[in-house]
Amino acid sequence: MLLRTIAENGPVHYRLYHPEDFAQFYAIEEICFQPPVRFSRRYLRQIIERGNSVTWVAEQDGSVAGFSAADFTTEFDHTFAYVQTIEVAPAHRNQGIGSELLRRMEDSARAARATVIWLHVDAANEAAIHLYQAHGYRHQGRQEHYYYRGRAADVYVKPLQT
Ligand SMILES: CC(C)(COP(=O)(O)OP(=O)(O)OC[C@H]1O[C@@H](n2cnc3c(N)ncnc32)[C@H](O)[C@@H]1OP(=O)(O)O)[C@@H](O)C(=O)NCCC(=O)NCCS
């Protein structure tokens, strides 16, 4: 089984977003999230293409395996990075792609002089919470009914050394 997995998955290449990636991003979004929490095409495009943001892409075997997007806000001389999303297609999970996408967003946040990176995560999303905790994110609070009535988000925060 392990040999089969290694044989099926080639090396992963990380790079920044190109507009041609969008159709593959949205296909991953449709697999990862169901309405009403799924982003619309328009909203996902806005997140990725707005200024003060960064989007990383993981490519494997010639197609997009996953992506992550964060934006940067400066208030009173402090810059905060906010993780908008991180998504890995099911066939490419559990080989460290989510971790590497997160590390790259953090590096970009440091380069933008952010001192903190933070995010909302569905309180029931065990895989994502595991990933964030493993990378040093600490639980900072909960927003009830954040996604929709009865669906809470947890807020996770990580200080960034610059
Ligand atoms: C969260 C997500 C990005 C992780 O991507 P990934 O490429 O599988 O991440 P990695 O391979 O780097 O790490 C996976 C880790 O999660 C663990 N994991 C996987 N499924 C899990 C689960 N259901 N519960 C707890 N931990 C889980 C793995 O064991 C692994 O942990 P380890 O590194 O300690 O061994 C991916 O599951 C995903 O795209 N989910 C759907 C989209 C989503 O929910 N995004 C988060 C939005 S806030």
Backbone and ligand atoms as CSV (ligand in chain L), in Angstrom:
chain,resi,resn,atom,element,x,y,z
A,1,MET,N,N,0.838,-1.213,0.000
A,1,MET,CA,C,0.000,0.000,0.000
A,1,MET,C,C,0.870,1.261,0.000
A,2,LEU,N,N,1.911,1.240,0.886
A,2,LEU,CA,C,2.799,2.382,0.961
A,2,LEU,C,C,3.523,2.578,-0.379
A,3,LEU,N,N,4.006,1.464,-0.962
A,3,LEU,CA,C,4.710,1.552,-2.241
A,3,LEU,C,C,3.790,2.113,-3.316
A,4,ARG,N,N,2.531,1.693,-3.260
A,4,ARG,CA,C,1.564,2.168,-4.256
A,4,ARG,C,C,1.391,3.683,-4.134
A,5,THR,N,N,1.300,4.162,-2.883
A,5,THR,CA,C,1.114,5.592,-2.655
A,5,THR,C,C,2.312,6.372,-3.183
A,6,ILE,N,N,3.529,5.865,-2.873
A,6,ILE,CA,C,4.726,6.562,-3.320
A,6,ILE,C,C,4.777,6.564,-4.844
A,7,ALA,N,N,4.449,5.415,-5.454
A,7,ALA,CA,C,4.500,5.327,-6.908
A,7,ALA,C,C,3.476,6.264,-7.553
A,8,GLU,N,N,2.330,6.457,-6.893
A,8,GLU,CA,C,1.278,7.277,-7.497
A,8,GLU,C,C,1.531,8.771,-7.359
A,9,ASN,N,N,2.229,9.178,-6.286
A,9,ASN,CA,C,2.398,10.596,-6.019
A,9,ASN,C,C,3.823,11.044,-6.312
A,10,GLY,N,N,3.938,11.921,-7.301
A,10,GLY,CA,C,5.261,12.445,-7.638
A,10,GLY,C,C,5.644,13.571,-6.698
A,11,PRO,N,N,6.776,14.245,-6.986
A,11,PRO,CA,C,7.218,15.345,-6.125
A,11,PRO,C,C,6.220,16.511,-6.156
A,12,VAL,N,N,6.213,17.278,-5.090
A,12,VAL,CA,C,5.305,18.427,-5.000
A,12,VAL,C,C,6.109,19.704,-5.273
A,13,HIS,N,N,5.538,20.541,-6.108
A,13,HIS,CA,C,6.181,21.802,-6.463
A,13,HIS,C,C,5.327,22.940,-5.900
A,14,TYR,N,N,5.967,23.878,-5.192
A,14,TYR,CA,C,5.227,25.003,-4.595
A,14,TYR,C,C,5.566,26.284,-5.349
A,15,ARG,N,N,4.551,27.072,-5.589
A,15,ARG,CA,C,4.758,28.345,-6.304
A,15,ARG,C,C,3.608,29.279,-5.972
A,16,LEU,N,N,3.740,30.536,-6.404
A,16,LEU,CA,C,2.652,31.500,-6.199
A,16,LEU,C,C,1.587,31.329,-7.284
A,17,TYR,N,N,0.420,31.874,-7.017
A,17,TYR,CA,C,-0.762,31.747,-7.878
A,17,TYR,C,C,-0.588,32.397,-9.259
A,18,HIS,N,N,-1.104,31.720,-10.275
A,18,HIS,CA,C,-1.279,32.323,-11.603
A,18,HIS,C,C,-2.779,32.313,-11.892
A,19,PRO,N,N,-3.321,33.321,-12.587
A,19,PRO,CA,C,-4.765,33.347,-12.858
A,19,PRO,C,C,-5.282,32.065,-13.526
A,20,GLU,N,N,-4.448,31.371,-14.292
A,20,GLU,CA,C,-4.901,30.123,-14.954
A,20,GLU,C,C,-5.226,29.024,-13.936
A,21,ASP,N,N,-4.798,29.196,-12.685
A,21,ASP,CA,C,-5.060,28.155,-11.670
A,21,ASP,C,C,-6.509,28.160,-11.201
A,22,PHE,N,N,-7.222,29.255,-11.478
A,22,PHE,CA,C,-8.479,29.457,-10.764
A,22,PHE,C,C,-9.479,28.308,-10.938
A,23,ALA,N,N,-9.618,27.793,-12.156
A,23,ALA,CA,C,-10.609,26.723,-12.386
A,23,ALA,C,C,-10.287,25.501,-11.511
A,24,GLN,N,N,-9.017,25.175,-11.398
A,24,GLN,CA,C,-8.648,24.023,-10.549
A,24,GLN,C,C,-8.868,24.335,-9.067
A,25,PHE,N,N,-8.630,25.588,-8.666
A,25,PHE,CA,C,-8.905,25.974,-7.269
A,25,PHE,C,C,-10.389,25.740,-6.974
A,26,TYR,N,N,-11.225,26.206,-7.916
A,26,TYR,CA,C,-12.654,26.128,-7.604
A,26,TYR,C,C,-13.129,24.674,-7.583
A,27,ALA,N,N,-12.527,23.830,-8.394
A,27,ALA,CA,C,-12.881,22.400,-8.354
A,27,ALA,C,C,-12.531,21.829,-6.973
A,28,ILE,N,N,-11.406,22.255,-6.395
A,28,ILE,CA,C,-11.020,21.780,-5.055
A,28,ILE,C,C,-11.976,22.346,-4.004
A,29,GLU,N,N,-12.307,23.628,-4.150
A,29,GLU,CA,C,-13.270,24.251,-3.220
A,29,GLU,C,C,-14.590,23.462,-3.210
A,30,GLU,N,N,-15.036,23.037,-4.391
A,30,GLU,CA,C,-16.318,22.317,-4.478
A,30,GLU,C,C,-16.244,20.938,-3.824
A,31,ILE,N,N,-15.058,20.342,-3.829
A,31,ILE,CA,C,-14.913,19.036,-3.163
A,31,ILE,C,C,-14.811,19.228,-1.645
A,32,CYS,N,N,-14.077,20.281,-1.235
A,32,CYS,CA,C,-13.795,20.460,0.198
A,32,CYS,C,C,-14.992,20.972,0.982
A,33,PHE,N,N,-15.804,21.823,0.380
A,33,PHE,CA,C,-16.852,22.512,1.144
A,33,PHE,C,C,-18.203,22.424,0.440
A,34,GLN,N,N,-19.229,22.213,1.240
A,34,GLN,CA,C,-20.598,22.188,0.727
A,34,GLN,C,C,-21.278,23.523,1.065
A,35,PRO,N,N,-22.278,23.931,0.277
A,35,PRO,CA,C,-23.050,25.106,0.672
A,35,PRO,C,C,-23.693,24.843,2.049
A,36,PRO,N,N,-23.866,25.824,2.903
A,36,PRO,CA,C,-23.673,27.247,2.617
A,36,PRO,C,C,-22.272,27.771,2.949
A,37,VAL,N,N,-21.344,26.877,3.347
A,37,VAL,CA,C,-20.034,27.427,3.708
A,37,VAL,C,C,-19.086,27.533,2.513
A,38,ARG,N,N,-19.453,26.921,1.407
A,38,ARG,CA,C,-18.583,26.994,0.225
A,38,ARG,C,C,-18.505,28.454,-0.281
A,39,PHE,N,N,-17.295,28.920,-0.607
A,39,PHE,CA,C,-17.149,30.256,-1.210
A,39,PHE,C,C,-17.768,30.256,-2.597
A,40,SER,N,N,-18.360,31.366,-2.985
A,40,SER,CA,C,-18.777,31.522,-4.380
A,40,SER,C,C,-17.512,31.741,-5.223
A,41,ARG,N,N,-17.638,31.534,-6.527
A,41,ARG,CA,C,-16.486,31.794,-7.412
A,41,ARG,C,C,-16.014,33.232,-7.245
A,42,ARG,N,N,-16.996,34.130,-7.193
A,42,ARG,CA,C,-16.663,35.554,-7.136
A,42,ARG,C,C,-15.886,35.873,-5.855
A,43,TYR,N,N,-16.355,35.307,-4.725
A,43,TYR,CA,C,-15.710,35.611,-3.448
A,43,TYR,C,C,-14.301,35.004,-3.407
A,44,LEU,N,N,-14.160,33.768,-3.913
A,44,LEU,CA,C,-12.835,33.142,-3.907
A,44,LEU,C,C,-11.867,33.958,-4.777
A,45,ARG,N,N,-12.369,34.417,-5.916
A,45,ARG,CA,C,-11.511,35.219,-6.790
A,45,ARG,C,C,-11.087,36.526,-6.110
A,46,GLN,N,N,-12.045,37.144,-5.408
A,46,GLN,CA,C,-11.750,38.387,-4.675
A,46,GLN,C,C,-10.655,38.168,-3.640
A,47,ILE,N,N,-10.773,37.073,-2.892
A,47,ILE,CA,C,-9.791,36.771,-1.841
A,47,ILE,C,C,-8.395,36.650,-2.436
A,48,ILE,N,N,-8.335,35.961,-3.573
A,48,ILE,CA,C,-7.037,35.630,-4.167
A,48,ILE,C,C,-6.419,36.815,-4.895
A,49,GLU,N,N,-7.278,37.629,-5.500
A,49,GLU,CA,C,-6.736,38.662,-6.385
A,49,GLU,C,C,-6.687,40.045,-5.751
A,50,ARG,N,N,-7.181,40.180,-4.501
A,50,ARG,CA,C,-7.103,41.501,-3.860
A,50,ARG,C,C,-5.649,41.839,-3.528
A,51,GLY,N,N,-5.375,43.111,-3.327
A,51,GLY,CA,C,-4.023,43.507,-2.939
A,51,GLY,C,C,-3.753,43.051,-1.512
A,52,ASN,N,N,-2.513,43.190,-1.058
A,52,ASN,CA,C,-2.154,42.794,0.310
A,52,ASN,C,C,-2.552,41.370,0.655
A,53,SER,N,N,-2.298,40.472,-0.276
A,53,SER,CA,C,-2.625,39.072,0.002
A,53,SER,C,C,-1.581,38.190,-0.678
A,54,VAL,N,N,-1.572,36.936,-0.294
A,54,VAL,CA,C,-0.671,35.989,-0.939
A,54,VAL,C,C,-1.411,34.671,-1.137
A,55,THR,N,N,-1.162,34.031,-2.258
A,55,THR,CA,C,-1.777,32.719,-2.512
A,55,THR,C,C,-0.694,31.762,-2.983
A,56,TRP,N,N,-0.556,30.673,-2.242
A,56,TRP,CA,C,0.414,29.631,-2.589
A,56,TRP,C,C,-0.296,28.451,-3.232
A,57,VAL,N,N,0.401,27.816,-4.151
A,57,VAL,CA,C,-0.155,26.682,-4.883
A,57,VAL,C,C,0.789,25.489,-4.709
A,58,ALA,N,N,0.216,24.314,-4.489
A,58,ALA,CA,C,1.001,23.072,-4.499
A,58,ALA,C,C,0.585,22.301,-5.743
A,59,GLU,N,N,1.581,21.940,-6.551
A,59,GLU,CA,C,1.311,21.172,-7.777
A,59,GLU,C,C,1.922,19.799,-7.629
A,60,GLN,N,N,1.180,18.814,-8.056
A,60,GLN,CA,C,1.724,17.451,-8.035
A,60,GLN,C,C,1.228,16.740,-9.283
A,61,ASP,N,N,2.116,16.061,-9.952
A,61,ASP,CA,C,1.753,15.303,-11.151
A,61,ASP,C,C,1.002,16.174,-12.166
A,62,GLY,N,N,1.443,17.414,-12.303
A,62,GLY,CA,C,0.922,18.285,-13.357
A,62,GLY,C,C,-0.399,18.963,-13.058
A,63,SER,N,N,-0.934,18.786,-11.842
A,63,SER,CA,C,-2.167,19.533,-11.555
A,63,SER,C,C,-2.112,20.102,-10.141
A,64,VAL,N,N,-3.057,21.012,-9.881
A,64,VAL,CA,C,-3.076,21.664,-8.570
A,64,VAL,C,C,-3.552,20.645,-7.532
A,65,ALA,N,N,-2.709,20.429,-6.514
A,65,ALA,CA,C,-3.059,19.490,-5.436
A,65,ALA,C,C,-3.677,20.234,-4.262
A,66,GLY,N,N,-3.329,21.525,-4.127
A,66,GLY,CA,C,-3.856,22.304,-3.010
A,66,GLY,C,C,-3.437,23.756,-3.128
A,67,PHE,N,N,-4.042,24.587,-2.305
A,67,PHE,CA,C,-3.689,26.010,-2.313
A,67,PHE,C,C,-4.026,26.613,-0.962
A,68,SER,N,N,-3.448,27.787,-0.712
A,68,SER,CA,C,-3.736,28.491,0.535
A,68,SER,C,C,-3.680,29.978,0.252
A,69,ALA,N,N,-4.499,30.738,0.972
A,69,ALA,CA,C,-4.543,32.187,0.756
A,69,ALA,C,C,-4.619,32.912,2.090
A,70,ALA,N,N,-3.849,33.982,2.186
A,70,ALA,CA,C,-3.886,34.824,3.390
A,70,ALA,C,C,-3.867,36.279,2.960
A,71,ASP,N,N,-4.429,37.161,3.801
A,71,ASP,CA,C,-4.295,38.596,3.516
A,71,ASP,C,C,-3.721,39.321,4.725
A,72,PHE,N,N,-3.260,40.535,4.468
A,72,PHE,CA,C,-2.532,41.301,5.478
A,72,PHE,C,C,-3.231,42.636,5.706
A,73,THR,N,N,-3.445,42.955,6.964
A,73,THR,CA,C,-4.116,44.211,7.325
A,73,THR,C,C,-3.225,44.958,8.299
A,74,THR,N,N,-3.070,46.249,8.073
A,74,THR,CA,C,-2.249,47.041,8.999
A,74,THR,C,C,-3.141,48.024,9.744
A,75,GLU,N,N,-3.045,47.970,11.080
A,75,GLU,CA,C,-3.814,48.880,11.933
A,75,GLU,C,C,-2.885,49.382,13.017
A,76,PHE,N,N,-2.853,50.688,13.199
A,76,PHE,CA,C,-2.015,51.294,14.245
A,76,PHE,C,C,-0.601,50.721,14.210
A,77,ASP,N,N,-0.020,50.669,13.016
A,77,ASP,CA,C,1.382,50.253,12.882
A,77,ASP,C,C,1.640,48.758,13.080
A,78,HIS,N,N,0.598,47.959,13.262
A,78,HIS,CA,C,0.787,46.513,13.395
A,78,HIS,C,C,0.142,45.807,12.212
A,79,THR,N,N,0.854,44.850,11.648
A,79,THR,CA,C,0.290,44.103,10.525
A,79,THR,C,C,-0.134,42.711,11.000
A,80,PHE,N,N,-1.366,42.355,10.639
A,80,PHE,CA,C,-1.949,41.067,11.010
A,80,PHE,C,C,-2.178,40.273,9.732
A,81,ALA,N,N,-1.812,39.002,9.755
A,81,ALA,CA,C,-2.097,38.130,8.612
A,81,ALA,C,C,-3.306,37.274,8.971
A,82,TYR,N,N,-4.198,37.119,8.033
A,82,TYR,CA,C,-5.410,36.319,8.260
A,82,TYR,C,C,-5.468,35.214,7.207
A,83,VAL,N,N,-5.575,33.968,7.673
A,83,VAL,CA,C,-5.656,32.828,6.747
A,83,VAL,C,C,-7.089,32.743,6.230
A,84,GLN,N,N,-7.247,32.993,4.948
A,84,GLN,CA,C,-8.589,32.920,4.353
A,84,GLN,C,C,-8.990,31.482,4.086
A,85,THR,N,N,-8.041,30.695,3.592
A,85,THR,CA,C,-8.352,29.286,3.363
A,85,THR,C,C,-7.080,28.488,3.123
A,86,ILE,N,N,-7.200,27.193,3.355
A,86,ILE,CA,C,-6.136,26.252,2.995
A,86,ILE,C,C,-6.857,24.963,2.613
A,87,GLU,N,N,-6.593,24.488,1.410
A,87,GLU,CA,C,-7.386,23.369,0.885
A,87,GLU,C,C,-6.482,22.417,0.108
A,88,VAL,N,N,-6.579,21.141,0.433
A,88,VAL,CA,C,-5.809,20.119,-0.285
A,88,VAL,C,C,-6.814,19.097,-0.828
A,89,ALA,N,N,-6.702,18.770,-2.087
A,89,ALA,CA,C,-7.621,17.787,-2.698
A,89,ALA,C,C,-7.445,16.437,-1.997
A,90,PRO,N,N,-8.543,15.708,-1.781
A,90,PRO,CA,C,-8.478,14.477,-0.975
A,90,PRO,C,C,-7.381,13.500,-1.395
A,91,ALA,N,N,-7.143,13.319,-2.690
A,91,ALA,CA,C,-6.148,12.336,-3.140
A,91,ALA,C,C,-4.722,12.744,-2.763
A,92,HIS,N,N,-4.543,13.998,-2.349
A,92,HIS,CA,C,-3.191,14.499,-2.069
A,92,HIS,C,C,-2.964,14.770,-0.578
A,93,ARG,N,N,-3.927,14.399,0.256
A,93,ARG,CA,C,-3.805,14.710,1.693
A,93,ARG,C,C,-2.843,13.764,2.407
A,94,ASN,N,N,-2.498,14.182,3.631
A,94,ASN,CA,C,-1.670,13.366,4.532
A,94,ASN,C,C,-0.285,13.056,3.986
A,95,GLN,N,N,0.257,13.962,3.192
A,95,GLN,CA,C,1.660,13.823,2.779
A,95,GLN,C,C,2.400,15.122,3.038
A,96,GLY,N,N,1.826,15.984,3.896
A,96,GLY,CA,C,2.539,17.181,4.320
A,96,GLY,C,C,2.279,18.416,3.476
A,97,ILE,N,N,1.378,18.344,2.500
A,97,ILE,CA,C,1.142,19.510,1.629
A,97,ILE,C,C,0.476,20.641,2.419
A,98,GLY,N,N,-0.528,20.305,3.235
A,98,GLY,CA,C,-1.194,21.335,4.052
A,98,GLY,C,C,-0.177,22.025,4.951
A,99,SER,N,N,0.711,21.261,5.560
A,99,SER,CA,C,1.738,21.832,6.449
A,99,SER,C,C,2.658,22.786,5.691
A,100,GLU,N,N,3.086,22.377,4.509
A,100,GLU,CA,C,4.014,23.220,3.743
A,100,GLU,C,C,3.311,24.495,3.252
A,101,LEU,N,N,2.046,24.374,2.842
A,101,LEU,CA,C,1.304,25.572,2.425
A,101,LEU,C,C,1.178,26.550,3.595
A,102,LEU,N,N,0.941,26.008,4.788
A,102,LEU,CA,C,0.825,26.863,5.975
A,102,LEU,C,C,2.159,27.555,6.274
A,103,ARG,N,N,3.262,26.780,6.216
A,103,ARG,CA,C,4.588,27.367,6.470
A,103,ARG,C,C,4.883,28.478,5.471
A,104,ARG,N,N,4.516,28.256,4.210
A,104,ARG,CA,C,4.812,29.271,3.197
A,104,ARG,C,C,3.982,30.531,3.419
A,105,MET,N,N,2.708,30.380,3.833
A,105,MET,CA,C,1.917,31.577,4.150
A,105,MET,C,C,2.532,32.334,5.322
A,106,GLU,N,N,3.029,31.590,6.313
A,106,GLU,CA,C,3.654,32.252,7.464
A,106,GLU,C,C,4.921,33.003,7.028
A,107,ASP,N,N,5.718,32.402,6.149
A,107,ASP,CA,C,6.921,33.089,5.649
A,107,ASP,C,C,6.530,34.361,4.910
A,108,SER,N,N,5.466,34.277,4.093
A,108,SER,CA,C,5.013,35.468,3.367
A,108,SER,C,C,4.515,36.524,4.350
A,109,ALA,N,N,3.850,36.084,5.412
A,109,ALA,CA,C,3.346,37.024,6.418
A,109,ALA,C,C,4.513,37.730,7.114
A,110,ARG,N,N,5.558,36.956,7.429
A,110,ARG,CA,C,6.748,37.580,8.049
A,110,ARG,C,C,7.366,38.584,7.088
A,111,ALA,N,N,7.419,38.214,5.805
A,111,ALA,CA,C,8.010,39.126,4.808
A,111,ALA,C,C,7.176,40.406,4.708
A,112,ALA,N,N,5.877,40.308,4.981
A,112,ALA,CA,C,5.003,41.499,4.965
A,112,ALA,C,C,5.021,42.193,6.333
A,113,ARG,N,N,5.903,41.751,7.215
A,113,ARG,CA,C,6.101,42.314,8.558
A,113,ARG,C,C,4.916,42.097,9.487
A,114,ALA,N,N,4.149,41.035,9.226
A,114,ALA,CA,C,3.053,40.713,10.144
A,114,ALA,C,C,3.641,40.152,11.438
A,115,THR,N,N,3.033,40.521,12.555
A,115,THR,CA,C,3.514,40.034,13.851
A,115,THR,C,C,2.642,38.891,14.361
A,116,VAL,N,N,1.460,38.744,13.735
A,116,VAL,CA,C,0.508,37.724,14.182
A,116,VAL,C,C,-0.165,37.142,12.948
A,117,ILE,N,N,-0.461,35.836,12.996
A,117,ILE,CA,C,-1.292,35.237,11.942
A,117,ILE,C,C,-2.470,34.568,12.655
A,118,TRP,N,N,-3.668,34.728,12.107
A,118,TRP,CA,C,-4.837,34.182,12.801
A,118,TRP,C,C,-5.857,33.667,11.790
A,119,LEU,N,N,-6.855,32.965,12.279
A,119,LEU,CA,C,-7.831,32.340,11.372
A,119,LEU,C,C,-9.081,31.900,12.129
A,120,HIS,N,N,-10.109,31.681,11.364
A,120,HIS,CA,C,-11.306,30.997,11.856
A,120,HIS,C,C,-11.281,29.577,11.298
A,121,VAL,N,N,-11.705,28.611,12.100
A,121,VAL,CA,C,-11.841,27.238,11.611
A,121,VAL,C,C,-13.135,26.660,12.183
A,122,ASP,N,N,-13.832,25.899,11.355
A,122,ASP,CA,C,-15.042,25.216,11.805
A,122,ASP,C,C,-14.694,24.382,13.050
A,123,ALA,N,N,-15.419,24.602,14.121
A,123,ALA,CA,C,-15.095,23.942,15.388
A,123,ALA,C,C,-15.173,22.421,15.270
A,124,ALA,N,N,-15.837,21.908,14.210
A,124,ALA,CA,C,-15.945,20.457,14.023
A,124,ALA,C,C,-14.902,19.916,13.042
A,125,ASN,N,N,-14.014,20.753,12.549
A,125,ASN,CA,C,-13.053,20.346,11.517
A,125,ASN,C,C,-11.763,19.812,12.167
A,126,GLU,N,N,-11.804,18.541,12.553
A,126,GLU,CA,C,-10.697,17.970,13.341
A,126,GLU,C,C,-9.373,17.980,12.587
A,127,ALA,N,N,-9.420,17.685,11.299
A,127,ALA,CA,C,-8.162,17.611,10.533
A,127,ALA,C,C,-7.483,18.975,10.499
A,128,ALA,N,N,-8.269,20.031,10.242
A,128,ALA,CA,C,-7.673,21.369,10.156
A,128,ALA,C,C,-7.190,21.824,11.537
A,129,ILE,N,N,-7.970,21.548,12.581
A,129,ILE,CA,C,-7.561,21.971,13.932
A,129,ILE,C,C,-6.267,21.254,14.329
A,130,HIS,N,N,-6.168,19.974,13.968
A,130,HIS,CA,C,-4.938,19.214,14.231
A,130,HIS,C,C,-3.750,19.909,13.551
A,131,LEU,N,N,-3.947,20.277,12.291
A,131,LEU,CA,C,-2.873,20.929,11.531
A,131,LEU,C,C,-2.446,22.238,12.217
A,132,TYR,N,N,-3.409,23.077,12.575
A,132,TYR,CA,C,-3.054,24.376,13.163
A,132,TYR,C,C,-2.378,24.203,14.518
A,133,GLN,N,N,-2.899,23.299,15.337
A,133,GLN,CA,C,-2.282,23.103,16.659
A,133,GLN,C,C,-0.854,22.578,16.499
A,134,ALA,N,N,-0.658,21.669,15.538
A,134,ALA,CA,C,0.685,21.107,15.323
A,134,ALA,C,C,1.673,22.185,14.884
A,135,HIS,N,N,1.151,23.270,14.313
A,135,HIS,CA,C,2.026,24.360,13.852
A,135,HIS,C,C,2.073,25.519,14.841
A,136,GLY,N,N,1.637,25.277,16.063
A,136,GLY,CA,C,1.818,26.290,17.109
A,136,GLY,C,C,0.709,27.317,17.223
A,137,TYR,N,N,-0.418,27.078,16.570
A,137,TYR,CA,C,-1.556,27.999,16.711
A,137,TYR,C,C,-2.265,27.681,18.024
A,138,ARG,N,N,-2.672,28.718,18.736
A,138,ARG,CA,C,-3.341,28.541,20.030
A,138,ARG,C,C,-4.779,29.018,19.946
A,139,HIS,N,N,-5.654,28.266,20.620
A,139,HIS,CA,C,-7.081,28.605,20.624
A,139,HIS,C,C,-7.290,29.921,21.361
A,140,GLN,N,N,-8.007,30.832,20.695
A,140,GLN,CA,C,-8.150,32.169,21.279
A,140,GLN,C,C,-9.604,32.504,21.565
A,141,GLY,N,N,-10.515,31.655,21.140
A,141,GLY,CA,C,-11.926,31.951,21.414
A,141,GLY,C,C,-12.810,31.242,20.410
A,142,ARG,N,N,-14.107,31.401,20.620
A,142,ARG,CA,C,-15.072,30.732,19.741
A,142,ARG,C,C,-16.148,31.736,19.345
A,143,GLN,N,N,-16.556,31.718,18.089
A,143,GLN,CA,C,-17.678,32.548,17.641
A,143,GLN,C,C,-18.830,31.613,17.257
A,144,GLU,N,N,-19.841,31.622,18.112
A,144,GLU,CA,C,-21.013,30.783,17.842
A,144,GLU,C,C,-21.717,31.282,16.576
A,145,HIS,N,N,-22.350,30.390,15.847
A,145,HIS,CA,C,-23.155,30.738,14.663
A,145,HIS,C,C,-22.342,31.522,13.627
A,146,TYR,N,N,-21.046,31.274,13.563
A,146,TYR,CA,C,-20.192,32.036,12.627
A,146,TYR,C,C,-20.492,31.649,11.176
A,147,TYR,N,N,-20.612,30.332,10.921
A,147,TYR,CA,C,-20.827,29.885,9.533
A,147,TYR,C,C,-22.298,29.956,9.163
A,148,TYR,N,N,-23.112,29.480,10.087
A,148,TYR,CA,C,-24.572,29.606,9.986
A,148,TYR,C,C,-25.114,29.242,11.351
A,149,ARG,N,N,-26.406,29.367,11.517
A,149,ARG,CA,C,-26.992,29.134,12.843
A,149,ARG,C,C,-26.637,27.720,13.330
A,150,GLY,N,N,-25.994,27.635,14.487
A,150,GLY,CA,C,-25.628,26.336,15.048
A,150,GLY,C,C,-24.245,25.848,14.637
A,151,ARG,N,N,-23.530,26.574,13.780
A,151,ARG,CA,C,-22.193,26.149,13.324
A,151,ARG,C,C,-21.148,27.171,13.780
A,152,ALA,N,N,-20.381,26.766,14.784
A,152,ALA,CA,C,-19.427,27.694,15.399
A,152,ALA,C,C,-18.075,27.653,14.703
A,153,ALA,N,N,-17.338,28.748,14.858
A,153,ALA,CA,C,-15.930,28.789,14.432
A,153,ALA,C,C,-15.058,28.964,15.656
A,154,ASP,N,N,-13.928,28.277,15.661
A,154,ASP,CA,C,-12.894,28.555,16.650
A,154,ASP,C,C,-11.896,29.526,16.027
A,155,VAL,N,N,-11.366,30.387,16.881
A,155,VAL,CA,C,-10.344,31.336,16.425
A,155,VAL,C,C,-8.995,30.838,16.942
A,156,TYR,N,N,-8.045,30.711,16.023
A,156,TYR,CA,C,-6.682,30.294,16.378
A,156,TYR,C,C,-5.700,31.389,15.980
A,157,VAL,N,N,-4.688,31.578,16.825
A,157,VAL,CA,C,-3.741,32.678,16.640
A,157,VAL,C,C,-2.322,32.160,16.847
A,158,LYS,N,N,-1.396,32.695,16.055
A,158,LYS,CA,C,0.029,32.352,16.255
A,158,LYS,C,C,0.866,33.623,16.141
A,159,PRO,N,N,1.680,33.931,17.157
A,159,PRO,CA,C,2.593,35.066,17.021
A,159,PRO,C,C,3.697,34.697,16.030
A,160,LEU,N,N,4.158,35.678,15.273
A,160,LEU,CA,C,5.217,35.419,14.287
A,160,LEU,C,C,6.460,36.186,14.692
A,161,GLN,N,N,7.571,35.475,14.796
A,161,GLN,CA,C,8.830,36.181,15.040
A,161,GLN,C,C,9.310,36.729,13.702
A,162,THR,N,N,9.649,38.010,13.699
A,162,THR,CA,C,10.109,38.575,12.425
A,162,THR,C,C,11.639,38.612,12.382
L,1,LIG,C1,C,-6.834,20.460,6.636
L,1,LIG,C2,C,-6.106,20.050,5.354
L,1,LIG,C3,C,-5.727,21.316,4.588
L,1,LIG,C4,C,-4.827,19.290,5.748
L,1,LIG,O1,O,-4.085,19.032,4.549
L,1,LIG,P1,P,-3.028,17.840,4.459
L,1,LIG,O2,O,-2.231,18.052,3.234
L,1,LIG,O3,O,-3.682,16.533,4.633
L,1,LIG,O4,O,-2.130,18.172,5.742
L,1,LIG,P2,P,-0.786,17.437,6.208
L,1,LIG,O5,O,-0.530,16.222,5.399
L,1,LIG,O6,O,0.285,18.468,6.292
L,1,LIG,O7,O,-1.135,17.041,7.720
L,1,LIG,C5,C,-2.233,16.262,7.963
L,1,LIG,C6,C,-2.265,16.004,9.480
L,1,LIG,O8,O,-3.626,15.952,9.866
L,1,LIG,C7,C,-3.880,14.691,10.488
L,1,LIG,N1,N,-5.270,14.363,10.206
L,1,LIG,C8,C,-5.817,14.003,9.041
L,1,LIG,N2,N,-7.126,13.783,9.204
L,1,LIG,C9,C,-7.398,14.022,10.514
L,1,LIG,C10,C,-8.579,13.983,11.296
L,1,LIG,N3,N,-9.771,13.684,10.764
L,1,LIG,N4,N,-8.491,14.302,12.611
L,1,LIG,C11,C,-7.305,14.638,13.170
L,1,LIG,N5,N,-6.150,14.708,12.468
L,1,LIG,C12,C,-6.205,14.397,11.148
L,1,LIG,C13,C,-2.863,13.767,9.886
L,1,LIG,O9,O,-2.652,12.646,10.700
L,1,LIG,C14,C,-1.635,14.672,9.843
L,1,LIG,O10,O,-1.090,14.822,11.117
L,1,LIG,P3,P,0.481,14.594,11.427
L,1,LIG,O11,O,1.228,15.550,10.532
L,1,LIG,O12,O,0.588,14.940,12.885
L,1,LIG,O13,O,0.723,13.173,11.090
L,1,LIG,C15,C,-6.966,19.094,4.490
L,1,LIG,O14,O,-7.489,18.070,5.311
L,1,LIG,C16,C,-8.122,19.775,3.766
L,1,LIG,O15,O,-7.954,20.330,2.685
L,1,LIG,N6,N,-9.326,19.732,4.342
L,1,LIG,C17,C,-10.515,20.292,3.668
L,1,LIG,C18,C,-10.444,21.807,3.609
L,1,LIG,C19,C,-10.408,22.409,4.990
L,1,LIG,O16,O,-11.156,22.024,5.865
L,1,LIG,N7,N,-9.526,23.405,5.165
L,1,LIG,C20,C,-9.383,24.124,6.404
L,1,LIG,C21,C,-10.126,25.397,6.308
L,1,LIG,S1,S,-10.000,26.319,7.831
